[in-house]
Structures are given as structure tokens and as C-alpha cells.
């Protein structure tokens, strides 16, 4: 999406690729395992069990890959939408302050994480669009990010237990009071902004390109929209 183009850009998750291939390999593996267990001598029984287990794993991997939406992200003229089997969230361009790869301290260096962070101007619209099931998933999936750029005075990590699941009510910018999962996600976003400078994150496995390339794509789309 650049210039006056209004066509959406669709991003397909790298983790979704080869789903059908995994199913085919798993099915072929089960056939081989059945023949193996039927005709091979007893002393090769364990090998047949191993082939069966590997085939079942391939089938499960393929199944979960195909369960995911065809596209993980839609970059449209007015918004960015993230799609997941548990729901979706949406960020309008007017509500996006910036997007980039967060950096963490390793000794004297700052190293970019394999994720893209979005910093919002307001949480209200975002929290209205996200589904509770996806909010729950994000609370679990993005929990390791809380351990990045940690306080040097908290060597044990116990001082971060409260920020893991802060279940207090949250007052949004428009005065609406929310509770439950969405309130927990809002507090998590506040905490992540303190640590990494961004509110919500997308892992590189959800993208079809390098995280920094995707961040540059978002920046160019944002700049093009501002120039329209």
C-alpha cells in the first residue's frame, strides 16, 4: 500500500506454510507404520511404534497449521488487522504512533528482538476490537517479554509476579472501566511499554519476512497515508 493505492496487503504467517505437506507425510507415515507392524518381525516392533509416533506428530502439526487463518495480517488503507484462530485485533492508522523492532540490553549492546512492537496513542479502540480469547492467548504468549530489560535490582524475578497477571480494573481514556481479561491485557500493555517501549507485539513467526523488513513496511505505509 503506497501512494494513492487502496489495495490491502496480506501477510501470511511463515508458521502456516507446509501444512498440507505435513498432513501428506503423516498419512504416508501411518500407512508405512501399519505395513511395518503387520509384516516385520517382532524384534522390529519398537521401530514401527517410532514411525507411528512420528506420523501422528506430522498429522497434528499439519492440522494446527491449517487451522490458522489464511493470512495473519491485513494492512488496509485505514487499519491493520491481525487474524488468529482465537480472534482478531485491529489498529487504525490514526491510533498508531509507531511500529519497530524493540531492542533489549545484552551487556553493553542493544540487540533487536525477533518481534515487531506497536505503540498506540490510545488503548480504547484496540481493547474494544480484541476478542477475550485472543486477549487470554496474548497474556500467555507475550509473558516472556516481561523478562526483557528487567530491573537489575530484581535478580530473583519475584518482583515481576504482580505484573504477570495484574487483575485490577482498568480505566480507559474515554472513562470506561473494564475488568477481567481485557483489564489484565491493558495493564500488561502498560508494563510492556515501560520495558520495551511498545504496547502490543507480533512474533516474526507470524510474518512472511524479516521482522525489521516488516517494521519498515509499516513505517512506509504510515508515511504514505500521512501524505495522502
C-alpha positions as CSV (number, residue, x, y, z in Angstrom):
1,X,0.0,0.0,0.0
2,X,1.8,3.1,-1.2
3,X,0.9,6.4,-2.7
4,X,-2.8,6.5,-3.5
5,X,-3.2,2.7,-3.7
6,X,-6.1,1.4,-1.6
7,X,-5.4,-2.3,-2.2
8,X,-4.8,-4.2,1.0
9,X,-1.5,-6.0,1.7
10,X,-2.0,-9.5,3.1
11,X,0.8,-11.1,5.3
12,X,0.8,-14.9,5.5
13,X,2.5,-16.4,8.6
14,X,5.6,-18.4,8.0
15,X,4.5,-20.9,10.6
16,X,1.4,-21.7,8.4
17,X,3.5,-22.9,5.4
18,X,3.7,-26.6,4.5
19,X,0.5,-27.6,6.4
20,X,-0.8,-29.8,3.6
21,X,2.7,-31.3,3.2
22,X,2.8,-32.2,6.9
23,X,-0.6,-33.9,6.5
24,X,0.5,-35.9,3.5
25,X,3.8,-37.0,5.2
26,X,1.8,-38.0,8.3
27,X,-0.7,-40.0,6.2
28,X,2.0,-41.8,4.3
29,X,3.9,-42.5,7.5
30,X,0.8,-44.1,9.1
31,X,0.5,-46.4,6.0
32,X,4.1,-47.4,6.3
33,X,3.8,-47.9,10.0
34,X,0.7,-50.2,9.5
35,X,2.6,-52.3,6.9
36,X,5.7,-52.4,9.1
37,X,3.8,-53.6,12.2
38,X,1.9,-56.2,10.0
39,X,4.8,-57.8,8.2
40,X,8.1,-57.0,10.0
41,X,9.4,-59.4,12.7
42,X,8.7,-58.8,16.4
43,X,12.1,-57.5,17.1
44,X,11.4,-54.5,14.9
45,X,8.2,-53.7,16.7
46,X,9.7,-50.7,18.5
47,X,10.8,-49.2,15.2
48,X,7.2,-49.5,14.0
49,X,6.0,-47.6,17.1
50,X,8.5,-44.9,16.4
51,X,7.3,-44.5,12.8
52,X,3.7,-44.4,14.0
53,X,4.5,-41.7,16.6
54,X,6.4,-39.6,14.0
55,X,3.5,-39.8,11.6
56,X,1.0,-38.8,14.3
57,X,3.1,-35.8,15.1
58,X,3.2,-34.7,11.4
59,X,-0.6,-35.1,11.2
60,X,-1.0,-32.9,14.3
61,X,1.4,-30.3,13.0
62,X,-0.3,-30.1,9.7
63,X,-3.8,-29.9,11.4
64,X,-2.8,-27.0,13.6
65,X,-1.1,-25.2,10.7
66,X,-4.3,-25.5,8.6
67,X,-6.5,-24.3,11.5
68,X,-4.8,-20.9,11.3
69,X,-6.3,-18.2,9.1
70,X,-5.0,-17.9,5.6
71,X,-3.5,-14.5,6.4
72,X,-2.2,-13.4,9.8
73,X,-2.3,-9.7,8.9
74,X,-4.2,-7.3,6.6
75,X,-2.7,-3.9,6.0
76,X,-5.5,-1.8,4.7
77,X,-6.0,1.9,3.9
78,X,-7.5,2.7,7.3
79,X,-6.2,0.0,9.6
80,X,-4.0,-3.0,10.4
81,X,-5.9,-6.2,11.3
82,X,-4.3,-9.2,13.0
83,X,-6.1,-12.6,12.5
84,X,-5.8,-15.6,14.7
85,X,-7.9,-18.7,15.2
86,X,-8.9,-17.3,18.6
87,X,-10.0,-13.9,17.3
88,X,-8.5,-10.7,16.0
89,X,-7.4,-7.2,16.9
90,X,-7.4,-4.0,14.8
91,X,-5.2,-0.9,14.9
92,X,-6.4,2.2,13.0
93,X,-3.6,4.2,11.4
94,X,-4.8,7.3,13.3
95,X,-4.2,5.4,16.5
96,X,-0.7,4.1,15.6
97,X,2.2,6.2,17.0
98,X,4.9,4.0,15.6
99,X,6.0,0.4,14.9
100,X,9.5,-1.0,15.2
101,X,11.6,-3.9,16.5
102,X,12.2,-3.5,20.2
103,X,15.7,-3.7,21.5
104,X,17.0,-5.3,24.7
105,X,20.2,-4.9,26.6
106,X,22.8,-7.6,26.4
107,X,25.9,-6.3,28.2
108,X,26.9,-3.1,26.5
109,X,24.9,-3.7,23.4
110,X,21.3,-3.3,22.4
111,X,20.0,-6.2,20.3
112,X,16.7,-6.2,18.4
113,X,14.2,-8.9,19.3
114,X,12.6,-11.1,16.6
115,X,9.3,-9.4,17.0
116,X,7.6,-6.2,15.9
117,X,6.1,-3.9,18.5
118,X,3.3,-1.4,18.0
119,X,3.0,1.7,20.2
120,X,-0.6,3.1,20.3
121,X,-1.9,6.6,21.0
122,X,-4.9,5.2,22.8
123,X,-5.8,1.8,24.2
124,X,-9.6,2.3,24.0
125,X,-10.3,1.4,20.4
126,X,-7.8,-1.5,20.5
127,X,-9.3,-3.1,23.6
128,X,-12.8,-2.8,22.1
129,X,-11.8,-4.7,19.0
130,X,-9.8,-7.6,20.5
131,X,-11.7,-10.8,21.5
132,X,-11.4,-12.1,25.1
133,X,-10.0,-15.4,23.8
134,X,-7.2,-13.7,21.9
135,X,-6.5,-11.4,24.8
136,X,-6.0,-14.5,27.0
137,X,-3.7,-16.0,24.4
138,X,-1.6,-12.9,24.2
139,X,-1.3,-12.7,28.0
140,X,0.4,-16.1,27.9
141,X,2.3,-15.8,24.7
142,X,3.9,-12.4,25.4
143,X,4.7,-13.2,29.1
144,X,8.4,-13.8,28.3
145,X,8.7,-10.2,27.0
146,X,8.2,-9.1,30.6
147,X,11.6,-10.6,31.5
148,X,13.4,-8.4,28.9
149,X,15.1,-5.2,30.1
150,X,14.5,-6.2,33.7
151,X,15.4,-4.2,36.7
152,X,18.9,-5.0,37.8
153,X,17.8,-4.9,41.4
154,X,15.4,-7.8,40.8
155,X,17.7,-10.7,40.3
156,X,15.2,-13.3,41.6
157,X,12.5,-12.2,39.3
158,X,9.9,-12.4,42.0
159,X,9.2,-8.7,41.9
160,X,7.6,-9.1,38.5
161,X,5.0,-11.6,39.6
162,X,2.3,-8.9,40.0
163,X,2.9,-7.5,36.5
164,X,2.4,-11.0,35.0
165,X,-1.3,-11.1,35.8
166,X,-2.5,-7.7,37.1
167,X,-6.2,-8.2,37.6
168,X,-7.2,-4.8,38.9
169,X,-9.8,-2.8,36.9
170,X,-8.6,-0.5,34.2
171,X,-10.0,2.9,33.3
172,X,-9.7,3.7,29.6
173,X,-9.2,7.1,28.1
174,X,-12.9,7.6,27.5
175,X,-13.7,6.9,31.1
176,X,-14.9,3.3,30.5
177,X,-14.0,1.0,33.4
178,X,-13.1,-2.6,32.3
179,X,-12.4,-5.7,34.3
180,X,-11.3,-9.2,33.7
181,X,-9.1,-10.4,30.8
182,X,-9.1,-7.1,28.9
183,X,-8.2,-5.2,32.0
184,X,-5.3,-7.6,32.6
185,X,-4.2,-7.1,29.0
186,X,-4.3,-3.3,29.4
187,X,-2.1,-3.5,32.5
188,X,0.2,-5.8,30.6
189,X,0.5,-3.3,27.7
190,X,1.3,-0.5,30.2
191,X,4.1,-2.7,31.7
192,X,5.5,-3.7,28.3
193,X,5.6,-0.1,27.2
194,X,7.8,0.7,30.3
195,X,10.1,-2.2,29.5
196,X,10.3,-2.2,25.7
197,X,8.6,1.0,24.5
198,X,5.7,-0.7,22.8
199,X,2.2,-2.0,23.7
200,X,1.4,-5.0,21.6
201,X,3.7,-7.3,19.7
202,X,3.7,-9.7,16.7
203,X,6.3,-12.5,16.6
204,X,8.4,-13.0,13.5
205,X,6.8,-16.4,13.0
206,X,3.6,-14.6,12.2
207,X,5.2,-12.8,9.3
208,X,6.3,-13.7,5.8
209,X,9.5,-11.6,6.0
210,X,12.2,-10.5,8.5
211,X,10.8,-8.6,11.5
212,X,12.8,-5.4,10.6
213,X,11.6,-5.6,7.0
214,X,8.0,-5.7,8.2
215,X,8.6,-2.8,10.5
216,X,10.0,-0.8,7.6
217,X,6.9,-1.8,5.6
218,X,4.6,-0.5,8.3
219,X,6.6,2.7,8.5
220,X,6.4,3.3,4.8
221,X,2.6,2.6,4.7
222,X,2.1,5.0,7.6
223,X,4.2,7.7,5.9
224,X,2.3,7.2,2.6
225,X,-1.0,7.6,4.4
226,X,0.1,10.8,6.1
227,X,1.0,12.2,2.7
228,X,-2.4,11.4,1.1
